[in-house]
Amino acid sequence: AAVWTGNLMIVWGGWDSGGTSLASGGRYDPATDTWAPTTLAGAPQGRLLPSTIWTGDRMIIWGGVLYQCCPISNFTPLNSGGRYDPIADSWTATTLSGAPTPRYLQTTVWTGSRMVVWGGYDQSAALASGGRYDPATNTWDAMSASGAPAARYNHGAVMAAGSMVLWGGENGTTQFGDGGRYDPAGDTWLPLSVSGAPAARSSHSAISTDSSMVVWGGWDRTTRMNTGGRYDPVTDQWSGMSNAGAPSGRTSHSTVWTGAEMIVWGGSSGSSGLDSGGRYDPVSDSWSPMASIDSPRRRAAATGVWTGESMLIWGGYDTVNIFGGGSFDEELATGGQYCLCPMSAVYRDADADGLGDSGQTIQACAPPPGYVVAGGDCNDADGANWATPGEARNLQFTNATSLSWSPPSAPGSSAPHYDVIRSGSAADFVSAALCTATDTPLLSLGDSGIPAVSARFHYLIRARNGCPANAFGPLGNASNGTPRTALTCP
């Protein structure tokens, strides 16, 4: 199970290479490339193939199957679940009262206020029932069976144009090429046209473009397919789908909708996992290739989520040959990030001053929250200081004993301080000089000192700030272009 929260990918459940159903998970932050575990306290019973949706503030897990091995494999369908709060890192159980019967391989959609589950398999037969779950009240409502499609599992379902649209699937012996449209508000079913529909199949992908459903891939019990179709629930019409440039046929692939394209990656060829994919544009009915450089290891049944700018892939399994004499499925704990845009370095801006820490960078299409495009902050823990100050400007006498100056054009801080250095020699601001003011926030200074007869005083102003300790600005240049130097004021 996997969802995208807006800034985190949460994965939960599944099984491991030892055949154990897992009740653990993790939260992945792509901005920092870091993981944090989900709490085990109050988590649902371990399972694979659960229903999973994101409500806007909670991940809901429901149903699925408890797999126990060995020496005898045992599958136990479930109708329990939980609601996970990633901010509080806490679980709350979903009620069993009124819940649909135990099942797995069902479909799930989110209406905006309710989770709708339908179909599936209960370890003895395909199902043609479901339920609507309200997380706000922790209650279930039944779904009408009148007009519902035939019982099935491994089908596809999406929310499109206000309806749950489901299509395809199987019942163990028959592949389906039909489906239904369900109105969650009215609790009513309408059939889907079969005119122009793709060939019957199961284990395909289905995505919503908001106004239509796009299905692709799957198998017909003999062949893994690389064809599909587009369905408009408003007009109840199917449109063909080009397979020119489409990826090879597959099942158990990862699929996301970017807002403009469907991306498919990975999956199973029947004999091994895949590490290829493609991008489909339903408006132009065309496929584009995906980059293969640095792609994750081949795999099937990986989680896939769309972040708004990239697809995150994690987990899954690969079929591995053993010395040429057999094979087994190896579960994976790795993943990758696929981006549609040019990647560039962005910088962590912990103090929100618009400049980031050059030592804290990630590659991204655009800066995620907490990151900026410009680096160079010499003190990213202090928003008042970000760079070494420039040269103080416009030093002048305002009367016989008073000096004034202006801040640097690039102060490097919100409130730079200043050193005032006085010397009896214009050529020596080190041995013949003293500091008449140190680290003052003022932009003027009165000096009561009086030079000897026929002598004179010379002054330099140095800007300074806390970036990260005492960062001193330049003192300008002598008339020959040489940078001036002066003693360091304490």
GULUMMI-890488 format. One record per residue: residue in three letters; x, y, z of N, C-alpha, C in turn. Coordinates in steps of 0.2 Angstrom, whole numbers, plus 5000, padded with zeros to 4 digits. Layout:
REM GULUMMI-890488
AlaXYZXYZXYZ...
//
This chain:
REM GULUMMI-890488
Ala500449945000500050005000500450065000Ala500250114996500650184996500250234994Val500350294998499950354996500450414996Trp500250474993500650534993500250584997Thr500550615002500150655006500250735004Gly500650745000500750814998501550834999Asn501850795004502550805005502850745007Leu502450685008502750625010502450565006Met502850515005502550455002502550405008Ile501950375010501850325015501750265012Val502150215014502050145012501950105018Trp501550055017501350005023501149945021Gly501249885025501049825023501449785018Gly501149735015501449695010501749635014Trp502149595010502449535013503249535012Asp503649495015504349495014504549425011Ser505149425010505449355007505349295011Gly505249305017505049245022504349225022Gly503949265018503249245018502849275024Thr503049325027502749355032502349415030Ser501649425032501249475031501449535036Leu501649595033501949645037501449695039Ala501549725046501049775049501449835050Ser502049845046502449905047502449945041Gly502750005041502850045036503350105037Gly503350145032503750205033503550265029Arg503850325031503650385028504250415025Tyr504250425018504850445014504750515012Asp505250555014505250635012505750645006Pro505550655000505950654994506350724995Ala506150774999506550834999507150825003Thr507150775008507850765011508050695010Asp507750655006507950585004507950545011Thr507550555015507550515022506850475023Trp506950425027506450385029506250395037Ala505650385039505450385046504950325047Pro504950285052504550225052503850255054Thr503350215052502650225055502550185061Thr502250215066502150175072501850105072Leu502050065076501749995076501149995081Ala501050045085500550045090499850055087Gly499450015088498750025085498650005078Ala499249985075499249975067498749915066Pro498449905060498049855058498449785058Gln498149735058498449665057498849665050Gly499449635050499849635044499449605038Arg499649625032499249605026499549625020Leu499349595014499549625008498849635004Leu498949674998498449684994497849724997Pro497949765002497349805005497149865000Ser496449885002496249944999496650005002Thr496850054998497250105001497050174998Ile496850225002496750294999496950345004Trp497050405001497250465005496650515005Thr496450535011495850575012496050645012Gly496650665012496850735013497150745019Asp497050705024497450705031497550635034Arg497250585031497350515034497450465028Met497850415029497850355025497450305028Ile496950275023496550225026496750155023Ile496850105027496950045025496349995026Trp496149955022495549915023495649845019Gly495449795022495349735018496049705017Gly496149665011496749635010496749555012Val497349525012497349455014497949445019Leu497849405024498449385028498749325025Tyr499349325024499649265021500149235026Gln500049175027500449135032500849075029Cys501449075030501849025027502349005032Cys502548945033502548885030502548835035Pro502448765034502548735028501948735023Ile501348755026500748755022500548835021Ser500448855015500248925013499548925015Asn499348985019498648995021498549065019Phe497949085016497749145014497049165018Thr497049215022496449235026496249305024Pro495749305020495449375018495249415025Leu495249485024495149525030494649575028Asn494249595033493849655032493949705038Ser494549705041494749755046495149805042Gly495349865046495749915043495949965048Gly496250015046496450075050496550135047Arg496550195051496650255048497250285051Tyr497750305047498450325049498450405048Asp498650435054498850505054499550515054Pro499850545048500550545048500850605052Ile500450655054500750705058500750685065Ala500250645068500250625075500650555075Asp500750525069501050455069500650405073Ser499950405072499550365076499050335071Trp498750275074498250235070497650235074Thr497050235070496350225073496050165069Ala495750125072495450065068494850085065Thr494650055059494050065055493550015058Thr492950035059492449995062492249935058Leu492149875061491849815058491149815057Ser490749855061490049865060489849885053Gly489449845050489249865043489749855038Ala490349835039490949825034490749775029Pro490949775023490849725018491249665021Thr491049605017491349545019492149545018Pro492549505021493249495020493349485013Arg493949515010494149505003494749535002Tyr495049524996495649554993495549554986Leu496049594982495949604975495349644973Gln495049684978494549724976494849794974Thr494349834971494549904969494349954974Thr494650014974494550064979494550134976Val494050174977494150244975493950294981Trp494150354980493950404985493550454982Thr492950474985492450514982492550584984Gly492950604988493050664991492850664999Ser492350615000492150615007492050545009Arg492050495005491950425006492450385002Met492650325005493050275002492550225000Val492550204993492150154990492550094988Val492350034991492649974989492149924986Trp492349894981491949844977492349784974Gly491949734974492249674971492749634975Gly493149594972493649564975493549484976Tyr493949454980493949384980494049364988Asp493649314990493649294997493949224998Gln494349204993494749144994494249084992Ser493649094990493249044987492849064981Ala492749124980492349154974492449224973Ala492349254967492349324966491749354969Leu491749414970491249454974490949504969Ala490349524970489949574967489649624972Ser489949634978489749674983490249724985Gly490049774989490549824992490249864997Gly490549924998490349965004490650035003Arg490250085006490550155006490750175014Tyr491350195015491550205021491650285022Asp491350305028491450375029491950385035Pro492550405034493050415039492950465045Ala492450515043492350565048491850535053Thr491450495052490950465057491150385058Asn491650365055491850295056491250245055Thr490950255049490350215048490350185041Trp490050125040489950095033489250105031Asp489150115024488450105021488550055015Ala488050015015488049965010487949995003Met488149954998488049974991487549934987Ser487149964983486549924979486949874975Ala486549814974486749764970486349764963Ser485849814963485449814957485849844951Gly485949814946486249834940487049834941Ala487249804946488049804947488349754942Pro488949754940489249714936489249644939Ala489449594935489549524937490149524942Ala490149474947490749474952491349464948Arg491849494951492549494948493049524953Tyr493749504951494249534955494849554950Asn495349584952495849604947495649654942His495149694943494849734938495149804940Gly494949854936495149924937494549974939Ala494650024943494150064945494450134946Val494150194944494350254945493750304947Met493850364949493250414950493350454944Ala492850464940492850504934492150534933Ala492150604932491550634930491050624936Gly491250614942490750604948490550534949Ser490750484945490550414946491150374947Met491050314950491550264950491450224944Val491950224940491950184934492450124934Leu492150064933492550004934492449964928Trp493049924926493049894920493549834920Gly493349774917493849724916493849674922Gly494349634923494449594928494249524926Glu494249474931494149404930493749374936Asn493549314935493249274941493549214942Gly494149204939494549144940494549094934Thr493949104930493949064923493849114917Thr493449164919493249214913493649284914Gln493849304909494149374908493549424906Phe493449484909492849524907493149584903Gly492649604898492749664894492249714895Asp491849704901491349754902491449784909Gly490949824911491049854918490349894920Gly490449944924489849984926490050044929Arg489550094929489650154932489250164939Tyr489550184944489250184951489150254953Asp488550274955488450344958488450334965Pro489050364969489050354976488550394980Ala488350444977487750484981487150454980Gly486950434974486250404973486250324974Asp486850294975486850224976486550184970Thr486750204964486450174958486950154953Trp486850104949487250074944487050084937Leu487450104932487350104925487850054922Pro487650024916488149984913488650024909Leu489250004907489650034902489550004895Ser489550044890489550024883490149974882Val489949924878490549874876490749894869Ser490349934866490549954859491249994859Gly491749964855492349994855492849984861Ala492549944866492949934872493549894870Pro494149894874494749854873494549774874Ala494949734872494849664873494849644880Ala494449594882494449574889495049564892Arg495149574899495849564902495749574910Ser496249564913496249574920496949594922Ser497049624928497749644931498049694926His497649744924497849794920497849864924Ser498049914922498049974925497450024923Ala497250064928496750114926496850174930Ile496850234926496950294929496350344927Ser496250394931495750444929496050504927Thr495850534922496050604919495550654922Asp495150634927494550674930493950674926Ser494050674919493450674915493350604911Ser493850564911493850494908494350444911Met494250384909494650324912495050304906Val495750294908496150264903496450194906Val496350144902496550074904497050054900Trp497550014902498149984898498449924901Gly498749884897499049824899498649774901Gly498849724906498449674908498649604904Trp498249554906498249494902497649464901Asp497549414896496949384894497049304895Arg497449294900497549224902498049184898Thr498249214892498749184888499349234886Thr499149304886499649354883499549414888Arg500149434889500249504892500149554887Met499749604888499549644883499849714883Asn499949754878500149824878499649864874Thr499049854875498549894872498049914877Gly497549964875497149994880496550024877Gly496250074881495750114878495550174883Arg495150214880494950274884494150274884Tyr493950284890493250284891492950354894Asp492450384891492150444893491450424896Pro491450434903490750414907490150454905Val490350514903489750564901489350544895Thr489750524890489450504884489450424883Asp489650394888489650314888489950294881Gln490550314879490950294873491650284875Trp491850234871492550214871492950244865Ser493550264866494050284860494650234860Gly494850224854495450184853496050214857Met496550174857497250194860497750174856Ser498150214854498750194850499250154854Asn499550104851500050074854500750074851Ala500750124846501450144843501850174848Gly502450144849502950164854502750144861Ala502250104862502050084869502550034872Pro502550034878503049984881502749914880Ser503149864881502949794880502449774885Gly502049724883501549704887501749684894Arg501249694899501449674906500849674910Thr500949654916500449654922500849684928Ser500449694933500749714940501249774939His501149824934501549884933501349934938Ser501749984938501550044942501350104937Thr500750134939500450184935500250244939Val500450304936500250364939499950414934Trp499550464936499350514932499650584934Thr499950614929500350674931499850734930Gly499250734928498850794926498850804919Ala499350774915499350774908499550714904Glu499850664908500050604905499950544910Met499950484907499950424911500650394910Ile500950384916501650354916501550284919Val501750234915501850164917502550144917Trp502750104922503450084923503450014927Gly503949974925504049904928503449864926Gly503349814931502849764930503149694928Ser502749644927502949574925502849554918Ser503349524915503349504908503049424909Gly502949404915502749334915503349294918Ser503949304916504549264918505049314922Ser504949374922505349414926505049484927Gly505349524932505149594932505449634926Leu505149694926505349744920505649804923Asp506049834919506349904921506249954916Ser505749944912505549994907504850024908Gly504650074903504050104904503950154898Gly503450194899503250244894502750294897Arg502650344893502250404895501650414889Tyr501050414892500550414887500150474888Asp500050514882499650574882498950564879Pro498450564883497750544880497450594875Val497750664876497450714871497750704864Ser498350684863498650674857498650604855Asp498450554860498450484859499150464856Ser499650474860500350464858500750444864Trp501250404863501750374868502350404867Ser502750424873503450444873503850404877Pro504450394876504850344880505050374886Met505250334891505550354897506350344897Ala506650394901507350384902507550314905Ser508050284903508250224907508850224911Ile509250284910509850294914509650304922Asp509950264926509850264933509250244935Ser508850204931508150184933508250124939Pro507750114943507850064948507949994945Arg508049944949508149884947507449854944Arg507449814940506849784937506349754943Arg505749764942505249734947504549734945Ala504149704949503449704948503049714954Ala502449744954502049754960502349804965Ala502749854962503049904966502549964967Thr502549994973502150054974502350114969Gly501950154967502050204963501550264965Val501850324966501450384968501750444964Trp501350494962501450554959501550604964Thr502050644964502150694969501950764967Gly501850774960501650834957502250854952Glu502850824953503350834948503750774947Ser503650724950504050654949503650594951Met503850544949503550474951504050444956Leu503750424961504150384966503950314966Ile504450264965504450194964504750164970Trp504450114974504750084979504550014980Gly504949964982504749904984504649854978Gly504149804979504049764973504449694974Tyr504449654968504849594968505149584961Asp505649544961505949524955505949444955Thr505849414949505949344949506649334947Val507049294951507749284951507849214949Asn508249194944508449124943508949104948Ile508949034950509349004954509848954950Phe510448974949510848934945510548894939Gly510148924936509848904930509348844931Gly509248824938508848764939508148784942Gly507948844942507348864946507348944947Ser506848964950506749034952506349044958Phe506449104961506049134966505949204966Asp505449234969505349304969505649334975Glu506149384973506549414978506149484979Glu505949494986505649564988506249614988Leu506049674986506549724986506349784991Ala506849814993506749874998507149934995Thr507149944989507449994985506950034981Gly507150084978506650124974507050174970Gly506650224967506950274963506450334961Gln506650384959506250444958506350464950Tyr505750464947505750484940505450554939Cys505850594935505650664934505550684927Leu504950724926504850744919505150804917Cys505450844922505750904921506550904922Pro506850954919507650954921507750964928Met508150924931508350924938508950974939Ser508951004944509451054946509551054954Ala510151084956510251084963509851134966Val509451124972509151174976509451164983Tyr509351214987509751224993509251224999Arg509451195004509051195011509051265014Asp508551295015508451365018508151355025Ala508551345030508251325036507951395040Asp508251445038508051505041507651555037Ala507451525031506951565027507151635025Asp507751645024507951715022508051715014Gly507951665011507951665003508651635000Leu509051625005509751595003509851525006Gly510051475003510151415006510851395008Asp510951335011511551315013511851275008Ser512451295005512751264999512951195001Gly513051175007513151105009512551065010Gln511951085009511351045010510951055003Thr511051014998510751014992510450954990Ile509850954986509550904983509450924976Gln509350874972509150884965508350884964Ala508050934961507350934960507150974954Cys506550964952506251004946506151084949Ala505951084955505751154957505851144965Pro506051204968506151194975505551174979Pro505651114983505051094987505051144993Pro504551144998504551185004505151175008Gly505451235010506051235014506751235009Tyr506651245003507251244998507151304994Val507751334991507751384987508251374981Val508251414976508651404970509351434972Ala509451474976510151514977510451484984Gly511051464983511451444989511851504992Gly512351484996512851534998512751565005Asp512251535009512051565015512651545020Cys512951585023513551565027513251555034Asn512651565036512351555043511651535042Asp511451475040510851455038510351445044Ala510651455050510351445056510051515059Asp510251565055510051635058509851675052Gly509251695052508951725046509151805046Ala509451825051509751895051510451905047Asn510751845046511451845043511451795037Trp511751815031511751765026512351775022Ala512751825022513351835018513851885021Thr514451875019514951925021514751995019Pro514752045023514552115021515052145016Gly514752185012515152225007515452285010Glu515752335006516052395009515652445011Ala515752475017515352525020515452585015Arg514952625014514952685009514852755012Asn515052805008514952875009515152895016Leu515852875017516152905024516252975023Gln516053015028516153095027516053125034Phe516353185035516253225041515653265041Thr515253255046514653305046514753365050Asn515253365054515553425057516253415059Ala516553455063517253455065517453395068Thr516953355072517153305076516753245074Ser516353245070515853185069515853155062Leu515853085061515853055055515153015054Ser514953005048514452965046514552925040Trp514152875039514252825033513652795032Ser513652755026513052725024513152645024Pro512652605025512752535025513052505018Pro513352445018513552425011512952405007Ser513052415000512452394996512252324996Ala512752284999512652215000512852195007Pro512352215012512552215019512652135022Gly512352085018512452015021512052005027Ser511752055030511352045036510752095036Ser510352085041509852135042510052195046Ala510552185050510852245054511552235055Pro511952255050512752245051512952295056His513552275059513852325064514552345060Tyr514852395064515452425061515952435066Asp516552435063517252455066517452525063Val517652565067517952635065518652635067Ile519052635062519852635063520152695061Arg520552725066520852795065521652785065Ser521952815060522652815060522952885058Gly523552895061523952955059524252955052Ser524252895049524652885043524152855038Ala524052885032523652865027523852795024Ala524552785025524852725022524852665027Asp524652675034524752625039524152625043Phe523652575042523052565047523152505051Val523752485052523952425056524352455062Ser524952465062525352485068525252555070Ala525052595066524952665068524252685069Ala523752635070523052645070522752615077Leu522152635078521752615084521052615082Cys520652575086519952565084519652615089Thr519252665086518952715090518252685091Ala517952635088517352605089517352535087Thr517052485090517152415089516352385089Asp516252355083515552325083514952365085Thr514952425082514452475084513852465079Pro513252465081512652465076512552535073Leu512852585075512752655073513052665066Leu512752715063512952745056513352815057Ser513552825063513852895064514252885071Leu514752925071515252925077515552995078Gly515553015085515953075086516653055089Asp517153095087517853075089518153135092Ser518253135099518453195102519253205102Gly519553155099520253155098520453215093Ile521053245095521353305091522053285088Pro522153295082522853275079523253335081Ala523953315081524453365083524453425077Val524753475079524853535074525153505068Ser524853525063525153505056525053435054Ala524753395059524553325058523853315056Arg523653255054522953245053522753175054Phe522153155055521853095056521553065050His521652995049521352965043520852905046Tyr520352895042519852845045519652795040Leu519452735042519152685038518552655042Ile518052635038517552605041517452525039Arg517452485043517352415041516652385043Ala516252355039515652325041515852255043Arg515352225048515452165051514752135052Asn514752065052514152035055514251965057Gly513751935060513851865062513751815057Cys514151805052514051755047514651715045Pro514751655049514351635054514651665061Ala515251685061515551715067515651785065Asn516251815066516351885064516651885057Ala516151905053516351905046516451985044Phe517051995042517252065041517252085033Gly516952145032516852165025517552195023Pro517652215016518252245014518252325016Leu518852345015518952415017519052465011Gly518952435005519052474999519752474997Asn519952504991520552504988520952574989Ala521552564989521952634989521952654982Ser522252714981522152754974522552714969Asn523052664971523352624966522952564965Gly522352554968522052494966522152434971Thr522652444976522752394981522252394986Pro521952334988521552324993521852355000Arg521452395004521652425010521652365015Thr522152365020522152325026522152365032Ala521952335038521952375044521952325050Leu522052345055522052305061521352275063Thr521352215066520752185068520452215074Cys519852245074519652265081519352205085Pro519352205091519152145095518352145095
//
